[in-house]
Every structure is written in structure tokens, then in C-alpha cells.
Amino acid sequence: MPASRHVAVIGAGWAGCAAAVELADAGHRVTLIESARTLGGRARAVAFDGRKLDNGQHIVLGAYKESLRLMRKTGIDGERALLRLPLQMRYPSEGMDFVAPRLPAPWHVALGLWRAKGLEKGDKLALLRFISAARWMAWRLDVDCSVDTLLHQHEQTERLIRLMWAPLCIAALNTPPERASARIFLNVLRDSLGARRAASDMLIPRTDLSALFPQAAAGFVTKHGGEVLSGVAIQRIATANGKWQLASNKADALPAFDGVVLAVPAAQVNELLNEVTTEALVPAFDYEPITTCYLQYGDELKLAAPFFALLDDPAANAWGQFVFDRGQLDGQAGLLAIVVSASAQAIELDKETLVSALAAQLAKAFAMPQLATPLWTQVITEKRATFSCTPGLQRPEEATSCPRLVLAGDYLASDYPATLESAVRSGVKAAALLDAQLAE
């Protein structure tokens, strides 16, 4: 392969960063282009009032092999950057406390379930029956259906659905169980509950999301002779003399490129390529929002664990599903982050009303009245955080009909829903495809 191959990766979210790292590692000269000033796309650092936050609180699973591999490749020490906790679903109220012990699979789930508080014998037996049936089916469904339908077909109890399956579904797929793909949900369970114990571990970032991988990826690219351009929005893509020509919002012209990875949001792909092809490469998706609410209290505040599950009940004006103690993660003492996944209903409220409701939910759940009156708050909503992961959804591939142009993104065909891991896997696949095309 000629060393002079020059490739552009448009979009420095996690998919674009993964593609850039792999292409640079393969010996190509990479220009990574990002329209925003901060790298990371929909999983990035943001700053408010002197605080460094994330635009959304994330959990990485031990099953996210490609994400963890690329972190190591770019010099990130996962043991320091991520807090590794065993699989757990712990509520400050509701009487539910499940923590899987560090035993080989599947005994970690079995013993954790046996010890679990707040579940009746019937709940535990139902969960074991479901996992056994899923293993017997090899975690596969011939005909997709909703998660809600799957759970009721396997006679899961209402309490188990409410405290275990529904929160896991919403956290993983960002789609309510009544609309979520059971096939994709089973894939996530297969690679976590159905794999070795470490795969089910919950890894919570100890640093901001941009520092967790995107910034290290950028450093890897520049170290390998490439460059990173931030604040550069690509407005037009065209071909000339077998090369790709990119026009941006900047006066300075970009060079011609031998290949392109288009790692922008799905909704932008067809518009950017309208001069290149009349084919609609990406269908229109429905989207689900995710909201993260940050609540600052006094430095002395510390929860009993780094994170807890919360029982969301919109009818009772309770919207949060998980709360994270950032003081135990990145040292921001007294700062709590509440996650509201699939938050379409919640964001219909004005921000002050939503903050008040979430603070009241915390105060009630932890029986700590002082949590109802935070000192400072910030609400961040990603309105198009993920596509709506519905049954039978058709997702396009990375390969396109355009020579030496490939797509990358968490919306592309994958066993997984729109997660950091699906984004990274897509970037890795896109890089391999482009590398092979450039070698022809």
C-alpha cells in the first residue's frame, strides 16, 4: 500500500475517532475533521460555570471489547479511567438490592440473585427461567418483537419487569420496552449476562468523555503523521480526477483526498452526498432523546455508592432512572448526575419544573430532604441521542456505492443498539473497508 494515501475522516465522534485510529495505524495519513470545537460527538465534555461535565452520563460494559481495545491502543489506562463495578441493580428505596459477586459465569448471576433483596421467590425463579430459555435459544429470535412482548411470553413478573428488565432495556436501547427490539435486547444480554463474568461488569468513566477516548485518538492520529481540524464544518463533498474534494466553512481550501470516512450523524449523510449520488444511502430514522440533569450540593454530600437505580414513574412526576455521584468518580464533590433515558415526555416540561421534580425524586428515594434544594443545576438534553431501536428496524451498512467512501456511525447495521461500542465497531469496520479499497 502506498504510504502517500491521504484519507479524510469527517466527524470526530467515537465512530470517526475509531476509524481515524485504525487508518493511521494502517499507515495512512489521516485528516480528522470535526465541526465542533470539542471532540466526541454525542459523547463529549462540556463546560458550564467552570464545571467540566459530559453532555450525557454513560456506562461502559465489560463486553465492549473494541472500545476497550482502542482505549489501550491510544494509551488510555482503563483501570484508572474507568471504575469497574460488578453487575448490579441497587435502589435506595423500593427494597431492591442486587449485586453479582465476582464468581465465574453463570454462578455470579445465580448467587447474586439468590442473595438479592427485594425480590420474591417467584421473581427470582422467573428471572432464572428467562435466562435459561434465552441460553437455549442461543440468545436469538427468528421473528423480532417488542421487549415487552418477549418478557410477557416468558412470564416475567411485573415487579421483575419494573425493577430489572425495563430499566436495563431503557438504559441499553434508549427505547421503552413496549417499542424496543427484543432481538437487539437479547444481543446485549448475550454479550453481558450470557458471557464471562467480566463482560457483565459496569465500567463508569472517572474522567470526562472527551478525555476517555476522543482526545487520545486525536493524539494518536497526529503522532502518526496526521492532523486534527476542529471547528471545521464540511459543507460539500465532490469528486474530481479520482479524488475527493471537500468544501468547508473555512476560507482555507482542503487538499484532495484518496478516501473518505463519513462519520457524521445519520440525518446529514444524504445531504452531504447529494452532488455525488442520487441514492439515499441512509433512511430516515425516528429518534429518542436522553437528558442528564446535574445537581450540585455541598462538598460534604456523598452517596453510599457511586451510582443507584431510581424508579421512574411519570404518573408520579418521577423521571430519573439512574443517579451518579460524580464526587466518587471524577472528584467533583457534591455533584450528582441524574439520567433520564427515552426522555421525550420529560423534556416537555420546562427545565425548572423538571429539575424540581428530579430533586424531589432524589429527596424521597434517599430519605434526605436536603436533596430537594440543590445549590446549582444544569440540564443537558441530546434530542437525537439515539435512533429509536424498534423491532425489525433495517439499518444500512458501512459500504456505499461511492468508490473509496464509507460510512461510520452507531446507526449502521450492528448487533447492538446505538451505544459507544456500536459506534466504535462501526468505525473499525469502516476503516478496514476503506483500507482494502485503497489497496486495490
C-alpha positions as CSV (number, residue, x, y, z in Angstrom):
1,M,0.0,0.0,0.0
2,P,1.5,3.4,-0.9
3,A,2.4,5.5,2.1
4,S,1.1,8.6,0.4
5,R,-2.6,7.7,0.7
6,H,-4.4,10.6,2.3
7,V,-7.8,10.0,3.9
8,A,-10.3,12.3,5.5
9,V,-12.5,11.2,8.4
10,I,-15.4,13.6,8.6
11,G,-16.8,13.7,12.2
12,A,-14.8,13.1,15.4
13,G,-17.4,11.3,17.4
14,W,-16.5,7.9,18.7
15,A,-17.1,6.2,15.3
16,G,-14.9,8.7,13.5
17,C,-12.2,8.6,16.1
18,A,-12.1,4.8,15.9
19,A,-11.8,4.9,12.1
20,A,-9.1,7.5,12.3
21,V,-7.0,5.5,14.8
22,E,-7.3,2.3,12.7
23,L,-6.5,4.1,9.4
24,A,-3.5,5.9,11.0
25,D,-2.3,2.6,12.5
26,A,-2.6,1.0,9.0
27,G,-0.1,3.6,7.7
28,H,-2.4,6.2,6.1
29,R,-2.1,9.9,6.5
30,V,-5.3,10.9,8.3
31,T,-7.1,14.2,8.5
32,L,-9.7,14.1,11.2
33,I,-12.3,16.8,10.7
34,E,-14.8,17.9,13.4
35,S,-17.3,20.8,13.1
36,A,-17.4,21.3,16.9
37,R,-14.6,22.7,19.0
38,T,-14.7,19.6,21.3
39,L,-14.2,16.0,20.1
40,G,-16.6,13.2,21.0
41,G,-19.8,13.9,19.1
42,R,-22.8,12.9,21.3
43,A,-20.4,11.6,24.0
44,R,-18.2,14.6,24.8
45,A,-17.2,17.0,27.5
46,V,-19.0,20.3,28.0
47,A,-18.2,23.2,30.3
48,F,-20.7,25.2,32.4
49,D,-19.9,27.8,35.0
50,G,-16.4,26.5,35.5
51,R,-17.5,22.9,35.8
52,K,-16.4,20.2,33.3
53,L,-19.4,17.9,32.7
54,D,-20.5,15.5,30.0
55,N,-23.3,16.0,27.6
56,G,-24.6,12.7,28.9
57,Q,-23.7,10.3,31.6
58,H,-22.5,6.9,30.2
59,I,-21.8,3.4,31.5
60,V,-19.4,1.2,29.5
61,L,-19.8,-2.6,29.8
62,G,-17.0,-5.1,30.2
63,A,-18.4,-6.6,26.9
64,Y,-17.3,-3.5,25.0
65,K,-14.2,-5.2,23.7
66,E,-13.5,-2.9,20.8
67,S,-13.9,0.3,22.8
68,L,-11.6,-1.1,25.5
69,R,-9.0,-2.3,22.9
70,L,-8.8,1.1,21.2
71,M,-8.5,2.9,24.5
72,R,-5.5,0.7,25.3
73,K,-4.1,1.3,21.8
74,T,-4.3,5.1,22.2
75,G,-2.7,5.0,25.7
76,I,-5.7,5.1,28.0
77,D,-5.3,3.1,31.2
78,G,-8.7,1.6,31.6
79,E,-8.1,0.6,35.2
80,R,-7.6,4.3,36.1
81,A,-10.0,5.9,33.6
82,L,-12.9,3.6,34.5
83,L,-14.4,2.5,37.8
84,R,-15.1,-1.3,37.4
85,L,-18.1,-2.5,39.4
86,P,-19.9,-5.9,39.3
87,L,-23.3,-6.1,37.6
88,Q,-25.8,-4.5,39.9
89,M,-29.2,-3.0,40.2
90,R,-29.5,-1.2,43.5
91,Y,-32.3,1.1,44.6
92,P,-32.1,3.4,47.6
93,S,-35.8,2.7,48.1
94,E,-38.1,0.0,46.7
95,G,-36.3,-2.6,48.8
96,M,-34.4,-3.9,45.8
97,D,-30.6,-4.7,46.0
98,F,-29.0,-7.0,43.5
99,V,-25.2,-7.2,43.2
100,A,-23.5,-10.0,41.3
101,P,-20.5,-11.5,43.2
102,R,-17.1,-11.9,41.4
103,L,-17.6,-15.6,40.5
104,P,-17.3,-17.3,37.1
105,A,-20.4,-17.1,34.9
106,P,-23.2,-18.1,35.3
107,W,-22.7,-18.5,39.0
108,H,-22.2,-14.8,39.5
109,V,-25.8,-14.2,38.4
110,A,-27.3,-17.2,40.2
111,L,-25.7,-16.4,43.6
112,G,-26.3,-12.6,43.1
113,L,-30.0,-13.5,42.5
114,W,-30.1,-15.8,45.5
115,R,-28.8,-13.1,47.8
116,A,-30.8,-10.3,46.2
117,K,-33.1,-8.3,48.5
118,G,-36.5,-7.0,47.5
119,L,-37.3,-9.8,45.1
120,E,-39.7,-12.6,45.9
121,K,-39.1,-16.2,45.2
122,G,-41.4,-16.1,42.2
123,D,-39.4,-13.1,40.8
124,K,-36.1,-14.9,41.1
125,L,-37.4,-18.1,39.6
126,A,-38.9,-16.2,36.7
127,L,-35.6,-14.5,36.0
128,L,-33.7,-17.8,36.1
129,R,-36.3,-19.3,33.7
130,F,-35.9,-16.4,31.3
131,I,-32.1,-16.7,31.3
132,S,-32.2,-20.4,30.8
133,A,-34.7,-20.1,27.9
134,A,-32.5,-17.4,26.3
135,R,-29.5,-19.6,26.5
136,W,-31.5,-22.5,25.0
137,M,-32.5,-20.1,22.1
138,A,-28.8,-19.1,21.8
139,W,-30.0,-15.6,22.6
140,R,-31.6,-15.4,19.2
141,L,-35.1,-14.6,17.9
142,D,-36.2,-15.7,14.4
143,V,-39.0,-13.2,14.4
144,D,-38.4,-9.9,16.2
145,C,-41.0,-8.4,18.6
146,S,-41.0,-5.9,21.4
147,V,-39.1,-6.4,24.6
148,D,-42.4,-6.1,26.5
149,T,-43.9,-8.9,24.4
150,L,-40.9,-11.1,24.9
151,L,-40.9,-10.6,28.7
152,H,-44.6,-11.5,29.0
153,Q,-44.2,-14.5,26.7
154,H,-41.7,-15.8,29.2
155,E,-44.0,-15.0,32.2
156,Q,-41.7,-12.4,33.8
157,T,-43.3,-10.9,36.9
158,E,-44.5,-7.3,36.9
159,R,-42.1,-6.5,39.8
160,L,-39.2,-8.0,38.0
161,I,-40.0,-6.1,34.8
162,R,-40.4,-2.9,36.7
163,L,-37.2,-3.1,38.7
164,M,-34.9,-5.1,36.5
165,W,-35.8,-5.7,32.8
166,A,-37.4,-2.3,32.0
167,P,-34.5,-0.2,33.4
168,L,-31.9,-2.4,31.7
169,C,-33.8,-2.1,28.4
170,I,-34.2,1.7,28.6
171,A,-30.5,2.0,29.6
172,A,-29.2,-0.2,26.8
173,L,-31.6,0.7,23.9
174,N,-32.9,4.1,25.0
175,T,-36.3,2.9,23.8
176,P,-39.2,2.0,26.1
177,P,-39.8,-1.8,26.3
178,E,-43.2,-1.6,24.6
179,R,-41.4,-0.2,21.5
180,A,-37.9,-1.7,21.8
181,S,-36.5,-4.6,19.7
182,A,-36.3,-7.8,21.7
183,R,-33.7,-9.2,19.2
184,I,-31.3,-6.3,19.9
185,F,-32.0,-6.5,23.7
186,L,-31.1,-10.2,23.6
187,N,-27.9,-9.4,21.8
188,V,-26.9,-7.1,24.7
189,L,-27.8,-9.7,27.3
190,R,-25.9,-12.4,25.3
191,D,-22.7,-10.4,25.5
192,S,-23.1,-9.4,29.1
193,L,-25.2,-11.9,31.2
194,G,-24.6,-14.7,28.8
195,A,-20.8,-14.3,28.5
196,R,-17.9,-14.5,31.0
197,R,-18.4,-12.6,34.3
198,A,-16.1,-9.7,33.4
199,A,-18.3,-8.9,30.4
200,S,-21.2,-8.0,32.6
201,D,-19.1,-5.6,34.7
202,M,-20.2,-2.0,34.7
203,L,-17.4,0.5,33.9
204,I,-18.2,4.0,34.9
205,P,-15.9,6.8,33.5
206,R,-13.7,8.5,36.1
207,T,-12.9,11.3,33.6
208,D,-14.9,13.3,31.1
209,L,-16.0,11.5,27.9
210,S,-13.7,13.5,25.5
211,A,-10.7,12.5,27.6
212,L,-11.8,8.9,27.8
213,F,-11.1,8.2,24.1
214,P,-11.5,11.0,21.5
215,Q,-8.7,13.2,22.7
216,A,-6.4,10.2,22.9
217,A,-7.4,9.2,19.4
218,A,-6.6,12.7,18.2
219,G,-3.2,12.4,19.8
220,F,-2.6,9.0,18.1
221,V,-3.5,10.5,14.7
222,T,-1.1,13.4,15.0
223,K,1.6,11.2,16.3
224,H,1.3,9.0,13.2
225,G,1.7,12.0,10.9
226,G,-2.0,13.1,10.5
227,E,-3.8,16.2,11.6
228,V,-7.0,17.1,13.5
229,L,-9.1,20.0,12.4
230,S,-11.8,21.2,14.9
231,G,-14.3,23.9,14.2
232,V,-14.3,22.9,10.5
233,A,-17.8,22.0,9.1
234,I,-17.8,20.2,5.8
235,Q,-20.5,21.7,3.6
236,R,-19.9,20.0,0.3
237,I,-18.4,16.7,-1.0
238,A,-17.5,16.2,-4.6
239,T,-15.2,14.1,-6.8
240,A,-12.6,15.2,-9.4
241,N,-9.9,13.2,-11.1
242,G,-10.5,10.2,-8.9
243,K,-10.0,12.2,-5.7
244,W,-12.4,13.5,-3.1
245,Q,-12.8,17.3,-2.8
246,L,-14.2,18.8,0.4
247,A,-15.5,22.3,0.9
248,S,-15.8,23.7,4.4
249,N,-16.9,26.8,6.3
250,K,-13.3,28.0,6.4
251,A,-11.6,30.1,3.7
252,D,-8.6,27.8,3.5
253,A,-9.1,25.1,0.9
254,L,-8.6,21.4,1.9
255,P,-6.4,19.2,-0.1
256,A,-7.8,16.4,-2.3
257,F,-8.2,13.1,-0.5
258,D,-7.8,9.5,-1.7
259,G,-10.6,8.2,0.5
260,V,-13.2,9.4,2.9
261,V,-14.9,8.1,6.1
262,L,-18.2,9.9,6.6
263,A,-18.8,9.7,10.3
264,V,-21.5,12.4,10.7
265,P,-25.0,12.0,12.2
266,A,-27.3,9.9,10.0
267,A,-29.5,12.8,9.1
268,Q,-26.6,14.7,7.5
269,V,-25.3,11.9,5.2
270,N,-27.7,12.2,2.2
271,E,-27.5,16.0,2.2
272,L,-23.7,16.0,2.1
273,L,-23.6,13.5,-0.7
274,N,-26.4,15.0,-2.9
275,E,-23.8,16.1,-5.5
276,V,-22.2,12.7,-5.6
277,T,-25.1,10.3,-5.8
278,T,-28.9,10.4,-6.1
279,E,-29.2,7.3,-4.0
280,A,-30.5,7.8,-0.4
281,L,-27.8,5.9,1.5
282,V,-29.4,6.4,4.9
283,P,-33.1,6.1,5.6
284,A,-35.0,8.5,7.9
285,F,-34.9,7.3,11.5
286,D,-37.1,8.1,14.4
287,Y,-35.0,9.3,17.4
288,E,-35.1,9.2,21.2
289,P,-33.7,11.9,23.4
290,I,-31.6,11.5,26.6
291,T,-31.5,14.1,29.3
292,T,-28.9,14.4,32.0
293,C,-29.6,16.7,35.0
294,Y,-26.6,17.8,37.1
295,L,-27.4,18.9,40.7
296,Q,-24.7,20.5,42.8
297,Y,-24.9,20.2,46.6
298,G,-22.4,20.9,49.4
299,D,-19.0,19.2,49.2
300,E,-19.9,17.0,52.1
301,L,-22.6,15.2,50.2
302,K,-21.6,11.6,49.4
303,L,-24.0,8.8,48.4
304,A,-23.5,5.3,49.8
305,A,-22.4,4.0,46.4
306,P,-21.1,5.6,43.1
307,F,-24.5,5.1,41.4
308,F,-28.0,3.9,42.2
309,A,-31.1,3.0,40.1
310,L,-34.2,5.1,40.6
311,L,-37.8,4.0,39.9
312,D,-39.2,6.3,37.2
313,D,-42.9,6.8,37.4
314,P,-44.1,9.7,35.1
315,A,-47.6,9.5,36.6
316,A,-45.9,10.4,40.0
317,N,-43.7,13.1,38.3
318,A,-40.6,10.9,38.9
319,W,-38.5,10.8,35.7
320,G,-35.0,9.8,36.7
321,Q,-33.7,6.2,36.1
322,F,-30.2,6.3,37.5
323,V,-28.2,8.7,39.7
324,F,-24.4,9.0,39.7
325,D,-22.2,10.6,42.4
326,R,-19.6,12.4,40.4
327,G,-17.6,13.1,43.5
328,Q,-16.8,9.4,43.7
329,L,-15.9,9.3,40.0
330,D,-14.1,12.4,38.9
331,G,-13.7,14.2,42.2
332,Q,-16.4,16.9,41.7
333,A,-17.6,16.6,45.3
334,G,-21.3,17.0,45.9
335,L,-22.2,16.8,42.2
336,L,-24.9,14.3,41.3
337,A,-25.9,13.4,37.7
338,I,-29.4,12.0,37.1
339,V,-30.1,10.2,33.8
340,V,-33.5,10.3,32.1
341,S,-33.3,8.0,29.0
342,A,-36.0,8.0,26.4
343,S,-36.9,11.4,27.8
344,A,-39.4,12.6,25.3
345,Q,-42.1,13.1,27.9
346,A,-39.8,14.6,30.5
347,I,-38.5,17.3,28.2
348,E,-42.0,18.5,27.5
349,L,-41.7,20.1,31.0
350,D,-39.8,23.4,31.3
351,K,-36.3,23.0,32.8
352,E,-37.2,24.5,36.2
353,T,-40.1,22.1,36.6
354,L,-38.1,19.1,35.5
355,V,-35.2,20.0,37.9
356,S,-37.6,20.4,40.8
357,A,-39.2,17.0,40.0
358,L,-35.9,15.2,39.8
359,A,-34.6,16.8,43.0
360,A,-37.8,15.9,44.8
361,Q,-37.5,12.3,43.5
362,L,-33.9,12.1,44.9
363,A,-35.0,13.5,48.3
364,K,-37.8,10.9,48.6
365,A,-35.7,8.0,47.3
366,F,-32.8,8.6,49.7
367,A,-35.0,10.0,52.5
368,M,-32.7,13.1,52.5
369,P,-34.9,16.2,52.5
370,Q,-31.9,18.4,51.7
371,L,-31.6,16.9,48.2
372,A,-34.8,18.8,47.2
373,T,-32.8,22.1,47.2
374,P,-29.6,21.9,45.2
375,L,-27.2,24.8,45.1
376,W,-26.8,24.8,41.3
377,T,-28.3,22.8,38.4
378,Q,-27.8,22.2,34.7
379,V,-30.0,20.2,32.3
380,I,-28.4,18.8,29.1
381,T,-30.7,17.2,26.5
382,E,-29.5,15.4,23.4
383,K,-32.7,15.4,21.4
384,R,-31.4,13.0,18.8
385,A,-29.3,10.9,21.2
386,T,-30.0,7.6,19.5
387,F,-32.3,6.2,16.9
388,S,-35.4,4.5,18.2
389,C,-34.4,0.8,18.3
390,T,-37.7,-0.8,17.2
391,P,-38.4,-4.4,16.1
392,G,-37.3,-5.3,12.6
393,L,-35.5,-1.9,12.0
394,Q,-33.4,-2.0,8.9
395,R,-30.0,-0.3,9.2
396,P,-27.6,0.4,6.4
397,E,-24.1,-0.9,6.0
398,E,-20.8,0.9,6.1
399,A,-20.0,0.2,2.5
400,T,-21.5,2.5,-0.1
401,S,-21.8,2.7,-3.9
402,C,-19.3,5.6,-3.9
403,P,-15.7,4.4,-4.6
404,R,-13.4,4.9,-1.6
405,L,-16.1,6.4,0.6
406,V,-17.5,4.6,3.5
407,L,-19.9,5.4,6.4
408,A,-19.3,5.1,10.1
409,G,-21.8,5.6,13.0
410,D,-23.8,3.9,15.7
411,Y,-26.9,3.9,13.4
412,L,-25.4,1.4,11.0
413,A,-26.1,-2.3,10.9
414,S,-25.0,-4.0,14.1
415,D,-25.9,-6.5,16.8
416,Y,-26.1,-3.6,19.2
417,P,-28.3,-0.5,19.7
418,A,-26.8,3.0,19.4
419,T,-24.0,2.7,22.0
420,L,-20.4,3.8,22.3
421,E,-19.4,0.2,21.4
422,S,-21.6,0.1,18.2
423,A,-20.1,3.4,17.2
424,V,-16.5,2.2,17.7
425,R,-17.2,-1.2,16.0
426,S,-18.6,0.7,13.0
427,G,-15.5,2.9,12.9
428,V,-13.2,-0.1,12.9
429,K,-15.2,-1.8,10.2
430,A,-15.3,1.3,8.1
431,A,-11.5,1.7,8.4
432,A,-11.0,-1.9,7.3
433,L,-13.2,-1.5,4.3
434,L,-11.5,1.7,3.2
435,D,-8.1,0.3,3.7
436,A,-8.9,-2.6,1.5
437,Q,-10.3,-0.3,-1.2
438,L,-7.2,1.9,-1.2
439,A,-5.0,-1.2,-1.6
440,E,-6.8,-2.2,-4.9
